[in-house]
Amino acid sequence: MDTFHKKTCVRFVPHRGQSDYLSIESEMGCWATIGRDGGRQLVSLSVYGCLDRGTIQHELLHTFGFHHEHTRSDRDRYVRINWQNVPSGKT
């Protein structure tokens, strides 16, 4: 969160009764919904593998509305998939 404060206009503040807020909890896995849900919005950061800076930033970016780049409609203009490196049955 400190990085967002230093490098962006995004600010995280303690929850003090606001109707819309992020609730960061240690659920199963590392995940967050894309964009603002409204109300209590859960961000899961399991203590088992989700607490490194990159993962935390990644999940918080989802709450801002960022999708994974490999799912963009223009992905194929920028990403080349080496299909020979993909195990059969994993596509």
PyMOL Python script that loads the backbone (N, CA, C, O; Angstrom):
from pymol import cmd

cmd.read_pdbstr("""\
ATOM      1  N   MET A   1       0.826  -1.185   0.000  1.00  0.00           N
ATOM      2  CA  MET A   1       0.000   0.000   0.000  1.00  0.00           C
ATOM      3  C   MET A   1       0.870   1.249   0.000  1.00  0.00           C
ATOM      4  O   MET A   1       0.504   2.274  -0.574  1.00  0.00           O
ATOM      5  N   ASP A   2       2.013   1.154   0.642  1.00  0.00           N
ATOM      6  CA  ASP A   2       2.922   2.288   0.697  1.00  0.00           C
ATOM      7  C   ASP A   2       3.360   2.706  -0.706  1.00  0.00           C
ATOM      8  O   ASP A   2       3.474   3.897  -0.993  1.00  0.00           O
ATOM      9  N   THR A   3       3.604   1.731  -1.574  1.00  0.00           N
ATOM     10  CA  THR A   3       4.002   2.042  -2.947  1.00  0.00           C
ATOM     11  C   THR A   3       2.909   2.816  -3.667  1.00  0.00           C
ATOM     12  O   THR A   3       3.199   3.775  -4.381  1.00  0.00           O
ATOM     13  N   PHE A   4       1.657   2.414  -3.489  1.00  0.00           N
ATOM     14  CA  PHE A   4       0.550   3.144  -4.117  1.00  0.00           C
ATOM     15  C   PHE A   4       0.506   4.579  -3.599  1.00  0.00           C
ATOM     16  O   PHE A   4       0.282   5.508  -4.375  1.00  0.00           O
ATOM     17  N   HIS A   5       0.712   4.764  -2.324  1.00  0.00           N
ATOM     18  CA  HIS A   5       0.695   6.110  -1.740  1.00  0.00           C
ATOM     19  C   HIS A   5       1.825   6.967  -2.305  1.00  0.00           C
ATOM     20  O   HIS A   5       1.639   8.155  -2.570  1.00  0.00           O
ATOM     21  N   LYS A   6       2.991   6.361  -2.487  1.00  0.00           N
ATOM     22  CA  LYS A   6       4.150   7.120  -2.967  1.00  0.00           C
ATOM     23  C   LYS A   6       4.088   7.430  -4.456  1.00  0.00           C
ATOM     24  O   LYS A   6       4.561   8.479  -4.892  1.00  0.00           O
ATOM     25  N   LYS A   7       3.505   6.517  -5.243  1.00  0.00           N
ATOM     26  CA  LYS A   7       3.615   6.637  -6.697  1.00  0.00           C
ATOM     27  C   LYS A   7       2.307   6.917  -7.422  1.00  0.00           C
ATOM     28  O   LYS A   7       2.308   7.087  -8.641  1.00  0.00           O
ATOM     29  N   THR A   8       1.194   6.968  -6.702  1.00  0.00           N
ATOM     30  CA  THR A   8      -0.098   7.209  -7.352  1.00  0.00           C
ATOM     31  C   THR A   8      -0.928   8.167  -6.500  1.00  0.00           C
ATOM     32  O   THR A   8      -0.508   8.596  -5.426  1.00  0.00           O
ATOM     33  N   CYS A   9      -2.101   8.485  -7.003  1.00  0.00           N
ATOM     34  CA  CYS A   9      -3.033   9.316  -6.230  1.00  0.00           C
ATOM     35  C   CYS A   9      -3.971   8.456  -5.379  1.00  0.00           C
ATOM     36  O   CYS A   9      -4.837   8.991  -4.686  1.00  0.00           O
ATOM     37  N   VAL A  10      -3.811   7.140  -5.424  1.00  0.00           N
ATOM     38  CA  VAL A  10      -4.656   6.224  -4.647  1.00  0.00           C
ATOM     39  C   VAL A  10      -4.276   6.317  -3.172  1.00  0.00           C
ATOM     40  O   VAL A  10      -3.094   6.331  -2.827  1.00  0.00           O
ATOM     41  N   ARG A  11      -5.269   6.380  -2.319  1.00  0.00           N
ATOM     42  CA  ARG A  11      -5.041   6.437  -0.875  1.00  0.00           C
ATOM     43  C   ARG A  11      -5.872   5.370  -0.179  1.00  0.00           C
ATOM     44  O   ARG A  11      -7.058   5.203  -0.463  1.00  0.00           O
ATOM     45  N   PHE A  12      -5.239   4.659   0.725  1.00  0.00           N
ATOM     46  CA  PHE A  12      -5.931   3.700   1.578  1.00  0.00           C
ATOM     47  C   PHE A  12      -6.057   4.337   2.950  1.00  0.00           C
ATOM     48  O   PHE A  12      -5.090   4.875   3.488  1.00  0.00           O
ATOM     49  N   VAL A  13      -7.241   4.273   3.503  1.00  0.00           N
ATOM     50  CA  VAL A  13      -7.489   4.842   4.832  1.00  0.00           C
ATOM     51  C   VAL A  13      -8.141   3.767   5.687  1.00  0.00           C
ATOM     52  O   VAL A  13      -8.785   2.866   5.151  1.00  0.00           O
ATOM     53  N   PRO A  14      -7.991   3.841   6.996  1.00  0.00           N
ATOM     54  CA  PRO A  14      -8.646   2.856   7.860  1.00  0.00           C
ATOM     55  C   PRO A  14     -10.168   2.895   7.681  1.00  0.00           C
ATOM     56  O   PRO A  14     -10.750   3.953   7.442  1.00  0.00           O
ATOM     57  N   HIS A  15     -10.790   1.739   7.800  1.00  0.00           N
ATOM     58  CA  HIS A  15     -12.252   1.656   7.695  1.00  0.00           C
ATOM     59  C   HIS A  15     -12.877   2.221   8.959  1.00  0.00           C
ATOM     60  O   HIS A  15     -12.627   1.744  10.065  1.00  0.00           O
ATOM     61  N   ARG A  16     -13.688   3.239   8.772  1.00  0.00           N
ATOM     62  CA  ARG A  16     -14.370   3.873   9.901  1.00  0.00           C
ATOM     63  C   ARG A  16     -15.847   4.035   9.584  1.00  0.00           C
ATOM     64  O   ARG A  16     -16.409   5.122   9.723  1.00  0.00           O
ATOM     65  N   GLY A  17     -16.466   2.952   9.161  1.00  0.00           N
ATOM     66  CA  GLY A  17     -17.898   2.974   8.921  1.00  0.00           C
ATOM     67  C   GLY A  17     -18.315   3.333   7.504  1.00  0.00           C
ATOM     68  O   GLY A  17     -19.510   3.437   7.229  1.00  0.00           O
ATOM     69  N   GLN A  18     -17.357   3.526   6.593  1.00  0.00           N
ATOM     70  CA  GLN A  18     -17.720   3.809   5.208  1.00  0.00           C
ATOM     71  C   GLN A  18     -18.533   2.642   4.655  1.00  0.00           C
ATOM     72  O   GLN A  18     -18.303   1.489   5.018  1.00  0.00           O
ATOM     73  N   SER A  19     -19.484   2.949   3.774  1.00  0.00           N
ATOM     74  CA  SER A  19     -20.326   1.878   3.240  1.00  0.00           C
ATOM     75  C   SER A  19     -19.570   1.009   2.239  1.00  0.00           C
ATOM     76  O   SER A  19     -19.867  -0.181   2.125  1.00  0.00           O
ATOM     77  N   ASP A  20     -18.614   1.558   1.522  1.00  0.00           N
ATOM     78  CA  ASP A  20     -17.804   0.797   0.570  1.00  0.00           C
ATOM     79  C   ASP A  20     -16.377   0.710   1.103  1.00  0.00           C
ATOM     80  O   ASP A  20     -15.769   1.725   1.443  1.00  0.00           O
ATOM     81  N   TYR A  21     -15.850  -0.511   1.171  1.00  0.00           N
ATOM     82  CA  TYR A  21     -14.501  -0.680   1.716  1.00  0.00           C
ATOM     83  C   TYR A  21     -13.917  -2.020   1.304  1.00  0.00           C
ATOM     84  O   TYR A  21     -14.641  -2.947   0.943  1.00  0.00           O
ATOM     85  N   LEU A  22     -12.587  -2.105   1.365  1.00  0.00           N
ATOM     86  CA  LEU A  22     -11.883  -3.361   1.127  1.00  0.00           C
ATOM     87  C   LEU A  22     -11.680  -4.061   2.457  1.00  0.00           C
ATOM     88  O   LEU A  22     -11.295  -3.441   3.448  1.00  0.00           O
ATOM     89  N   SER A  23     -11.939  -5.342   2.465  1.00  0.00           N
ATOM     90  CA  SER A  23     -11.674  -6.166   3.638  1.00  0.00           C
ATOM     91  C   SER A  23     -10.608  -7.176   3.233  1.00  0.00           C
ATOM     92  O   SER A  23     -10.892  -8.119   2.494  1.00  0.00           O
ATOM     93  N   ILE A  24      -9.393  -6.984   3.709  1.00  0.00           N
ATOM     94  CA  ILE A  24      -8.281  -7.858   3.346  1.00  0.00           C
ATOM     95  C   ILE A  24      -8.186  -8.951   4.394  1.00  0.00           C
ATOM     96  O   ILE A  24      -7.944  -8.688   5.572  1.00  0.00           O
ATOM     97  N   GLU A  25      -8.383 -10.193   3.937  1.00  0.00           N
ATOM     98  CA  GLU A  25      -8.447 -11.331   4.852  1.00  0.00           C
ATOM     99  C   GLU A  25      -7.594 -12.476   4.339  1.00  0.00           C
ATOM    100  O   GLU A  25      -7.261 -12.525   3.155  1.00  0.00           O
ATOM    101  N   SER A  26      -7.246 -13.380   5.210  1.00  0.00           N
ATOM    102  CA  SER A  26      -6.476 -14.560   4.842  1.00  0.00           C
ATOM    103  C   SER A  26      -7.443 -15.703   4.563  1.00  0.00           C
ATOM    104  O   SER A  26      -7.705 -16.541   5.425  1.00  0.00           O
ATOM    105  N   GLU A  27      -7.968 -15.719   3.340  1.00  0.00           N
ATOM    106  CA  GLU A  27      -8.840 -16.808   2.892  1.00  0.00           C
ATOM    107  C   GLU A  27      -7.974 -17.813   2.131  1.00  0.00           C
ATOM    108  O   GLU A  27      -6.746 -17.745   2.181  1.00  0.00           O
ATOM    109  N   MET A  28      -8.610 -18.729   1.437  1.00  0.00           N
ATOM    110  CA  MET A  28      -7.880 -19.699   0.627  1.00  0.00           C
ATOM    111  C   MET A  28      -7.410 -19.029  -0.659  1.00  0.00           C
ATOM    112  O   MET A  28      -8.237 -18.625  -1.477  1.00  0.00           O
ATOM    113  N   GLY A  29      -6.119 -18.906  -0.849  1.00  0.00           N
ATOM    114  CA  GLY A  29      -5.570 -18.379  -2.082  1.00  0.00           C
ATOM    115  C   GLY A  29      -5.422 -16.873  -2.111  1.00  0.00           C
ATOM    116  O   GLY A  29      -5.691 -16.163  -1.143  1.00  0.00           O
ATOM    117  N   CYS A  30      -4.976 -16.423  -3.282  1.00  0.00           N
ATOM    118  CA  CYS A  30      -4.737 -14.999  -3.525  1.00  0.00           C
ATOM    119  C   CYS A  30      -5.732 -14.564  -4.595  1.00  0.00           C
ATOM    120  O   CYS A  30      -5.631 -15.001  -5.742  1.00  0.00           O
ATOM    121  N   TRP A  31      -6.684 -13.716  -4.242  1.00  0.00           N
ATOM    122  CA  TRP A  31      -7.673 -13.298  -5.229  1.00  0.00           C
ATOM    123  C   TRP A  31      -8.409 -12.037  -4.795  1.00  0.00           C
ATOM    124  O   TRP A  31      -8.448 -11.682  -3.617  1.00  0.00           O
ATOM    125  N   ALA A  32      -8.986 -11.379  -5.785  1.00  0.00           N
ATOM    126  CA  ALA A  32      -9.835 -10.211  -5.564  1.00  0.00           C
ATOM    127  C   ALA A  32     -10.738 -10.080  -6.782  1.00  0.00           C
ATOM    128  O   ALA A  32     -10.370 -10.493  -7.881  1.00  0.00           O
ATOM    129  N   THR A  33     -11.908  -9.509  -6.587  1.00  0.00           N
ATOM    130  CA  THR A  33     -12.795  -9.275  -7.720  1.00  0.00           C
ATOM    131  C   THR A  33     -12.276  -8.086  -8.523  1.00  0.00           C
ATOM    132  O   THR A  33     -11.541  -7.244  -8.007  1.00  0.00           O
ATOM    133  N   ILE A  34     -12.669  -8.032  -9.788  1.00  0.00           N
ATOM    134  CA  ILE A  34     -12.239  -6.952 -10.674  1.00  0.00           C
ATOM    135  C   ILE A  34     -13.166  -5.759 -10.506  1.00  0.00           C
ATOM    136  O   ILE A  34     -14.381  -5.881 -10.665  1.00  0.00           O
ATOM    137  N   GLY A  35     -12.596  -4.614 -10.186  1.00  0.00           N
ATOM    138  CA  GLY A  35     -13.378  -3.388 -10.065  1.00  0.00           C
ATOM    139  C   GLY A  35     -14.079  -3.262  -8.726  1.00  0.00           C
ATOM    140  O   GLY A  35     -13.932  -4.099  -7.835  1.00  0.00           O
ATOM    141  N   ARG A  36     -14.836  -2.200  -8.615  1.00  0.00           N
ATOM    142  CA  ARG A  36     -15.537  -1.894  -7.367  1.00  0.00           C
ATOM    143  C   ARG A  36     -16.852  -2.662  -7.300  1.00  0.00           C
ATOM    144  O   ARG A  36     -17.677  -2.584  -8.210  1.00  0.00           O
ATOM    145  N   ASP A  37     -17.031  -3.394  -6.224  1.00  0.00           N
ATOM    146  CA  ASP A  37     -18.272  -4.137  -5.999  1.00  0.00           C
ATOM    147  C   ASP A  37     -19.295  -3.301  -5.251  1.00  0.00           C
ATOM    148  O   ASP A  37     -20.498  -3.436  -5.474  1.00  0.00           O
ATOM    149  N   GLY A  38     -18.830  -2.456  -4.383  1.00  0.00           N
ATOM    150  CA  GLY A  38     -19.724  -1.726  -3.490  1.00  0.00           C
ATOM    151  C   GLY A  38     -19.936  -2.540  -2.223  1.00  0.00           C
ATOM    152  O   GLY A  38     -19.988  -3.769  -2.273  1.00  0.00           O
ATOM    153  N   GLY A  39     -20.057  -1.869  -1.101  1.00  0.00           N
ATOM    154  CA  GLY A  39     -20.172  -2.560   0.179  1.00  0.00           C
ATOM    155  C   GLY A  39     -18.833  -3.148   0.584  1.00  0.00           C
ATOM    156  O   GLY A  39     -17.776  -2.636   0.214  1.00  0.00           O
ATOM    157  N   ARG A  40     -18.891  -4.226   1.347  1.00  0.00           N
ATOM    158  CA  ARG A  40     -17.667  -4.918   1.770  1.00  0.00           C
ATOM    159  C   ARG A  40     -17.114  -5.688   0.582  1.00  0.00           C
ATOM    160  O   ARG A  40     -17.803  -6.535   0.012  1.00  0.00           O
ATOM    161  N   GLN A  41     -15.882  -5.400   0.208  1.00  0.00           N
ATOM    162  CA  GLN A  41     -15.249  -6.068  -0.922  1.00  0.00           C
ATOM    163  C   GLN A  41     -14.053  -6.852  -0.409  1.00  0.00           C
ATOM    164  O   GLN A  41     -13.075  -6.277   0.070  1.00  0.00           O
ATOM    165  N   LEU A  42     -14.143  -8.163  -0.516  1.00  0.00           N
ATOM    166  CA  LEU A  42     -13.122  -9.046   0.031  1.00  0.00           C
ATOM    167  C   LEU A  42     -11.919  -9.152  -0.898  1.00  0.00           C
ATOM    168  O   LEU A  42     -12.063  -9.317  -2.110  1.00  0.00           O
ATOM    169  N   VAL A  43     -10.743  -9.054  -0.315  1.00  0.00           N
ATOM    170  CA  VAL A  43      -9.475  -9.339  -0.981  1.00  0.00           C
ATOM    171  C   VAL A  43      -8.833 -10.455  -0.163  1.00  0.00           C
ATOM    172  O   VAL A  43      -8.588 -10.292   1.032  1.00  0.00           O
ATOM    173  N   SER A  44      -8.561 -11.587  -0.809  1.00  0.00           N
ATOM    174  CA  SER A  44      -7.966 -12.713  -0.101  1.00  0.00           C
ATOM    175  C   SER A  44      -6.460 -12.719  -0.296  1.00  0.00           C
ATOM    176  O   SER A  44      -5.964 -12.780  -1.421  1.00  0.00           O
ATOM    177  N   LEU A  45      -5.746 -12.657   0.811  1.00  0.00           N
ATOM    178  CA  LEU A  45      -4.288 -12.760   0.812  1.00  0.00           C
ATOM    179  C   LEU A  45      -3.903 -13.804   1.854  1.00  0.00           C
ATOM    180  O   LEU A  45      -3.615 -13.480   3.006  1.00  0.00           O
ATOM    181  N   SER A  46      -3.905 -15.051   1.428  1.00  0.00           N
ATOM    182  CA  SER A  46      -3.570 -16.142   2.339  1.00  0.00           C
ATOM    183  C   SER A  46      -2.163 -15.962   2.891  1.00  0.00           C
ATOM    184  O   SER A  46      -1.262 -15.500   2.191  1.00  0.00           O
ATOM    185  N   VAL A  47      -1.989 -16.329   4.150  1.00  0.00           N
ATOM    186  CA  VAL A  47      -0.649 -16.259   4.748  1.00  0.00           C
ATOM    187  C   VAL A  47       0.281 -17.290   4.118  1.00  0.00           C
ATOM    188  O   VAL A  47       1.493 -17.243   4.330  1.00  0.00           O
ATOM    189  N   TYR A  48      -0.273 -18.212   3.350  1.00  0.00           N
ATOM    190  CA  TYR A  48       0.522 -19.253   2.706  1.00  0.00           C
ATOM    191  C   TYR A  48       0.792 -18.884   1.251  1.00  0.00           C
ATOM    192  O   TYR A  48       0.203 -19.468   0.342  1.00  0.00           O
ATOM    193  N   GLY A  49       1.675 -17.922   1.030  1.00  0.00           N
ATOM    194  CA  GLY A  49       2.134 -17.624  -0.320  1.00  0.00           C
ATOM    195  C   GLY A  49       1.624 -16.351  -0.956  1.00  0.00           C
ATOM    196  O   GLY A  49       1.952 -16.080  -2.111  1.00  0.00           O
ATOM    197  N   CYS A  50       0.836 -15.562  -0.253  1.00  0.00           N
ATOM    198  CA  CYS A  50       0.253 -14.366  -0.871  1.00  0.00           C
ATOM    199  C   CYS A  50       0.762 -13.058  -0.287  1.00  0.00           C
ATOM    200  O   CYS A  50       0.271 -11.994  -0.663  1.00  0.00           O
ATOM    201  N   LEU A  51       1.715 -13.104   0.603  1.00  0.00           N
ATOM    202  CA  LEU A  51       2.077 -11.892   1.325  1.00  0.00           C
ATOM    203  C   LEU A  51       3.331 -11.197   0.807  1.00  0.00           C
ATOM    204  O   LEU A  51       3.901 -10.355   1.501  1.00  0.00           O
ATOM    205  N   ASP A  52       3.768 -11.539  -0.410  1.00  0.00           N
ATOM    206  CA  ASP A  52       4.892 -10.795  -0.973  1.00  0.00           C
ATOM    207  C   ASP A  52       4.356  -9.539  -1.663  1.00  0.00           C
ATOM    208  O   ASP A  52       3.197  -9.490  -2.074  1.00  0.00           O
ATOM    209  N   ARG A  53       5.198  -8.545  -1.779  1.00  0.00           N
ATOM    210  CA  ARG A  53       4.796  -7.234  -2.300  1.00  0.00           C
ATOM    211  C   ARG A  53       4.100  -7.335  -3.660  1.00  0.00           C
ATOM    212  O   ARG A  53       3.059  -6.714  -3.871  1.00  0.00           O
ATOM    213  N   GLY A  54       4.669  -8.111  -4.575  1.00  0.00           N
ATOM    214  CA  GLY A  54       4.099  -8.213  -5.918  1.00  0.00           C
ATOM    215  C   GLY A  54       2.694  -8.782  -5.924  1.00  0.00           C
ATOM    216  O   GLY A  54       1.827  -8.284  -6.642  1.00  0.00           O
ATOM    217  N   THR A  55       2.457  -9.815  -5.137  1.00  0.00           N
ATOM    218  CA  THR A  55       1.126 -10.426  -5.076  1.00  0.00           C
ATOM    219  C   THR A  55       0.117  -9.471  -4.464  1.00  0.00           C
ATOM    220  O   THR A  55      -1.008  -9.360  -4.951  1.00  0.00           O
ATOM    221  N   ILE A  56       0.505  -8.788  -3.411  1.00  0.00           N
ATOM    222  CA  ILE A  56      -0.403  -7.826  -2.775  1.00  0.00           C
ATOM    223  C   ILE A  56      -0.768  -6.725  -3.760  1.00  0.00           C
ATOM    224  O   ILE A  56      -1.943  -6.383  -3.897  1.00  0.00           O
ATOM    225  N   GLN A  57       0.221  -6.168  -4.446  1.00  0.00           N
ATOM    226  CA  GLN A  57      -0.062  -5.122  -5.428  1.00  0.00           C
ATOM    227  C   GLN A  57      -0.946  -5.650  -6.549  1.00  0.00           C
ATOM    228  O   GLN A  57      -1.871  -4.966  -6.986  1.00  0.00           O
ATOM    229  N   HIS A  58      -0.668  -6.855  -7.011  1.00  0.00           N
ATOM    230  CA  HIS A  58      -1.448  -7.489  -8.075  1.00  0.00           C
ATOM    231  C   HIS A  58      -2.923  -7.573  -7.689  1.00  0.00           C
ATOM    232  O   HIS A  58      -3.794  -7.181  -8.466  1.00  0.00           O
ATOM    233  N   GLU A  59      -3.200  -8.080  -6.500  1.00  0.00           N
ATOM    234  CA  GLU A  59      -4.596  -8.237  -6.074  1.00  0.00           C
ATOM    235  C   GLU A  59      -5.272  -6.888  -5.849  1.00  0.00           C
ATOM    236  O   GLU A  59      -6.449  -6.730  -6.170  1.00  0.00           O
ATOM    237  N   LEU A  60      -4.550  -5.922  -5.307  1.00  0.00           N
ATOM    238  CA  LEU A  60      -5.139  -4.593  -5.132  1.00  0.00           C
ATOM    239  C   LEU A  60      -5.439  -3.949  -6.481  1.00  0.00           C
ATOM    240  O   LEU A  60      -6.444  -3.251  -6.617  1.00  0.00           O
ATOM    241  N   LEU A  61      -4.584  -4.169  -7.480  1.00  0.00           N
ATOM    242  CA  LEU A  61      -4.864  -3.638  -8.815  1.00  0.00           C
ATOM    243  C   LEU A  61      -6.158  -4.208  -9.379  1.00  0.00           C
ATOM    244  O   LEU A  61      -6.875  -3.509 -10.096  1.00  0.00           O
ATOM    245  N   HIS A  62      -6.470  -5.457  -9.071  1.00  0.00           N
ATOM    246  CA  HIS A  62      -7.762  -6.009  -9.498  1.00  0.00           C
ATOM    247  C   HIS A  62      -8.910  -5.171  -8.942  1.00  0.00           C
ATOM    248  O   HIS A  62      -9.879  -4.910  -9.655  1.00  0.00           O
ATOM    249  N   THR A  63      -8.821  -4.750  -7.693  1.00  0.00           N
ATOM    250  CA  THR A  63      -9.915  -3.972  -7.102  1.00  0.00           C
ATOM    251  C   THR A  63     -10.054  -2.609  -7.767  1.00  0.00           C
ATOM    252  O   THR A  63     -11.117  -1.993  -7.692  1.00  0.00           O
ATOM    253  N   PHE A  64      -8.990  -2.126  -8.421  1.00  0.00           N
ATOM    254  CA  PHE A  64      -9.052  -0.862  -9.167  1.00  0.00           C
ATOM    255  C   PHE A  64      -9.632  -1.057 -10.560  1.00  0.00           C
ATOM    256  O   PHE A  64      -9.887  -0.084 -11.269  1.00  0.00           O
ATOM    257  N   GLY A  65      -9.844  -2.318 -10.959  1.00  0.00           N
ATOM    258  CA  GLY A  65     -10.418  -2.594 -12.271  1.00  0.00           C
ATOM    259  C   GLY A  65      -9.446  -3.149 -13.288  1.00  0.00           C
ATOM    260  O   GLY A  65      -9.808  -3.314 -14.453  1.00  0.00           O
ATOM    261  N   PHE A  66      -8.217  -3.444 -12.880  1.00  0.00           N
ATOM    262  CA  PHE A  66      -7.232  -3.985 -13.813  1.00  0.00           C
ATOM    263  C   PHE A  66      -7.453  -5.483 -14.006  1.00  0.00           C
ATOM    264  O   PHE A  66      -7.599  -6.235 -13.043  1.00  0.00           O
ATOM    265  N   HIS A  67      -7.473  -5.898 -15.270  1.00  0.00           N
ATOM    266  CA  HIS A  67      -7.583  -7.314 -15.630  1.00  0.00           C
ATOM    267  C   HIS A  67      -6.180  -7.864 -15.889  1.00  0.00           C
ATOM    268  O   HIS A  67      -5.216  -7.104 -15.984  1.00  0.00           O
ATOM    269  N   HIS A  68      -6.076  -9.174 -16.001  1.00  0.00           N
ATOM    270  CA  HIS A  68      -4.816  -9.776 -16.419  1.00  0.00           C
ATOM    271  C   HIS A  68      -4.573  -9.403 -17.878  1.00  0.00           C
ATOM    272  O   HIS A  68      -5.489  -9.466 -18.698  1.00  0.00           O
ATOM    273  N   GLU A  69      -3.354  -9.018 -18.198  1.00  0.00           N
ATOM    274  CA  GLU A  69      -3.049  -8.581 -19.557  1.00  0.00           C
ATOM    275  C   GLU A  69      -3.259  -9.679 -20.588  1.00  0.00           C
ATOM    276  O   GLU A  69      -3.608  -9.388 -21.732  1.00  0.00           O
ATOM    277  N   HIS A  70      -3.054 -10.929 -20.208  1.00  0.00           N
ATOM    278  CA  HIS A  70      -3.202 -12.005 -21.185  1.00  0.00           C
ATOM    279  C   HIS A  70      -4.660 -12.261 -21.556  1.00  0.00           C
ATOM    280  O   HIS A  70      -4.924 -13.078 -22.438  1.00  0.00           O
ATOM    281  N   THR A  71      -5.616 -11.586 -20.909  1.00  0.00           N
ATOM    282  CA  THR A  71      -7.027 -11.750 -21.266  1.00  0.00           C
ATOM    283  C   THR A  71      -7.551 -10.575 -22.086  1.00  0.00           C
ATOM    284  O   THR A  71      -8.734 -10.534 -22.424  1.00  0.00           O
ATOM    285  N   ARG A  72      -6.686  -9.626 -22.405  1.00  0.00           N
ATOM    286  CA  ARG A  72      -7.106  -8.470 -23.198  1.00  0.00           C
ATOM    287  C   ARG A  72      -7.508  -8.909 -24.603  1.00  0.00           C
ATOM    288  O   ARG A  72      -6.972  -9.881 -25.134  1.00  0.00           O
ATOM    289  N   SER A  73      -8.449  -8.192 -25.199  1.00  0.00           N
ATOM    290  CA  SER A  73      -8.902  -8.538 -26.548  1.00  0.00           C
ATOM    291  C   SER A  73      -7.795  -8.344 -27.587  1.00  0.00           C
ATOM    292  O   SER A  73      -7.815  -9.005 -28.625  1.00  0.00           O
ATOM    293  N   ASP A  74      -6.836  -7.460 -27.333  1.00  0.00           N
ATOM    294  CA  ASP A  74      -5.737  -7.232 -28.269  1.00  0.00           C
ATOM    295  C   ASP A  74      -4.465  -7.995 -27.879  1.00  0.00           C
ATOM    296  O   ASP A  74      -3.372  -7.687 -28.353  1.00  0.00           O
ATOM    297  N   ARG A  75      -4.626  -8.967 -27.031  1.00  0.00           N
ATOM    298  CA  ARG A  75      -3.489  -9.735 -26.522  1.00  0.00           C
ATOM    299  C   ARG A  75      -2.591 -10.265 -27.632  1.00  0.00           C
ATOM    300  O   ARG A  75      -1.368 -10.167 -27.536  1.00  0.00           O
ATOM    301  N   ASP A  76      -3.177 -10.821 -28.676  1.00  0.00           N
ATOM    302  CA  ASP A  76      -2.379 -11.491 -29.699  1.00  0.00           C
ATOM    303  C   ASP A  76      -1.483 -10.536 -30.484  1.00  0.00           C
ATOM    304  O   ASP A  76      -0.572 -10.979 -31.182  1.00  0.00           O
ATOM    305  N   ARG A  77      -1.729  -9.244 -30.378  1.00  0.00           N
ATOM    306  CA  ARG A  77      -0.846  -8.265 -31.015  1.00  0.00           C
ATOM    307  C   ARG A  77       0.440  -8.094 -30.218  1.00  0.00           C
ATOM    308  O   ARG A  77       1.430  -7.599 -30.756  1.00  0.00           O
ATOM    309  N   TYR A  78       0.448  -8.493 -28.945  1.00  0.00           N
ATOM    310  CA  TYR A  78       1.580  -8.230 -28.062  1.00  0.00           C
ATOM    311  C   TYR A  78       2.182  -9.474 -27.418  1.00  0.00           C
ATOM    312  O   TYR A  78       3.313  -9.436 -26.935  1.00  0.00           O
ATOM    313  N   VAL A  79       1.440 -10.567 -27.408  1.00  0.00           N
ATOM    314  CA  VAL A  79       1.887 -11.788 -26.732  1.00  0.00           C
ATOM    315  C   VAL A  79       1.981 -12.914 -27.754  1.00  0.00           C
ATOM    316  O   VAL A  79       1.056 -13.129 -28.538  1.00  0.00           O
ATOM    317  N   ARG A  80       3.090 -13.623 -27.741  1.00  0.00           N
ATOM    318  CA  ARG A  80       3.244 -14.795 -28.592  1.00  0.00           C
ATOM    319  C   ARG A  80       3.300 -16.016 -27.682  1.00  0.00           C
ATOM    320  O   ARG A  80       4.140 -16.089 -26.785  1.00  0.00           O
ATOM    321  N   ILE A  81       2.421 -16.957 -27.909  1.00  0.00           N
ATOM    322  CA  ILE A  81       2.384 -18.178 -27.103  1.00  0.00           C
ATOM    323  C   ILE A  81       3.180 -19.256 -27.821  1.00  0.00           C
ATOM    324  O   ILE A  81       2.919 -19.560 -28.985  1.00  0.00           O
ATOM    325  N   ASN A  82       4.139 -19.825 -27.133  1.00  0.00           N
ATOM    326  CA  ASN A  82       4.916 -20.941 -27.671  1.00  0.00           C
ATOM    327  C   ASN A  82       4.178 -22.229 -27.337  1.00  0.00           C
ATOM    328  O   ASN A  82       4.437 -22.862 -26.314  1.00  0.00           O
ATOM    329  N   TRP A  83       3.252 -22.607 -28.217  1.00  0.00           N
ATOM    330  CA  TRP A  83       2.376 -23.743 -27.954  1.00  0.00           C
ATOM    331  C   TRP A  83       3.148 -25.033 -27.727  1.00  0.00           C
ATOM    332  O   TRP A  83       2.673 -25.914 -27.011  1.00  0.00           O
ATOM    333  N   GLN A  84       4.334 -25.163 -28.324  1.00  0.00           N
ATOM    334  CA  GLN A  84       5.121 -26.381 -28.123  1.00  0.00           C
ATOM    335  C   GLN A  84       5.590 -26.513 -26.678  1.00  0.00           C
ATOM    336  O   GLN A  84       5.985 -27.600 -26.256  1.00  0.00           O
ATOM    337  N   ASN A  85       5.554 -25.420 -25.912  1.00  0.00           N
ATOM    338  CA  ASN A  85       5.944 -25.456 -24.501  1.00  0.00           C
ATOM    339  C   ASN A  85       4.769 -25.693 -23.561  1.00  0.00           C
ATOM    340  O   ASN A  85       4.954 -25.811 -22.350  1.00  0.00           O
ATOM    341  N   VAL A  86       3.560 -25.763 -24.115  1.00  0.00           N
ATOM    342  CA  VAL A  86       2.363 -25.965 -23.295  1.00  0.00           C
ATOM    343  C   VAL A  86       2.055 -27.457 -23.266  1.00  0.00           C
ATOM    344  O   VAL A  86       1.844 -28.055 -24.321  1.00  0.00           O
ATOM    345  N   PRO A  87       2.025 -28.073 -22.086  1.00  0.00           N
ATOM    346  CA  PRO A  87       1.725 -29.508 -22.002  1.00  0.00           C
ATOM    347  C   PRO A  87       0.352 -29.819 -22.594  1.00  0.00           C
ATOM    348  O   PRO A  87      -0.588 -29.038 -22.442  1.00  0.00           O
ATOM    349  N   SER A  88       0.244 -30.948 -23.259  1.00  0.00           N
ATOM    350  CA  SER A  88      -1.046 -31.323 -23.839  1.00  0.00           C
ATOM    351  C   SER A  88      -2.092 -31.428 -22.734  1.00  0.00           C
ATOM    352  O   SER A  88      -1.806 -31.892 -21.630  1.00  0.00           O
ATOM    353  N   GLY A  89      -3.295 -30.994 -23.049  1.00  0.00           N
ATOM    354  CA  GLY A  89      -4.377 -30.993 -22.077  1.00  0.00           C
ATOM    355  C   GLY A  89      -4.396 -29.765 -21.189  1.00  0.00           C
ATOM    356  O   GLY A  89      -5.266 -29.657 -20.324  1.00  0.00           O
ATOM    357  N   LYS A  90      -3.469 -28.836 -21.370  1.00  0.00           N
ATOM    358  CA  LYS A  90      -3.396 -27.638 -20.522  1.00  0.00           C
ATOM    359  C   LYS A  90      -3.838 -26.372 -21.257  1.00  0.00           C
ATOM    360  O   LYS A  90      -3.626 -25.265 -20.762  1.00  0.00           O
ATOM    361  N   THR A  91      -4.442 -26.522 -22.418  1.00  0.00           N
ATOM    362  CA  THR A  91      -4.881 -25.334 -23.168  1.00  0.00           C
ATOM    363  C   THR A  91      -6.307 -24.974 -22.859  1.00  0.00           C
ATOM    364  O   THR A  91      -6.830 -24.002 -23.405  1.00  0.00           O
TER     365      THR A  91
END
""", "prot")
cmd.dss("prot")
cmd.show_as("cartoon", "prot")
cmd.util.cbc("prot")
cmd.orient("prot")
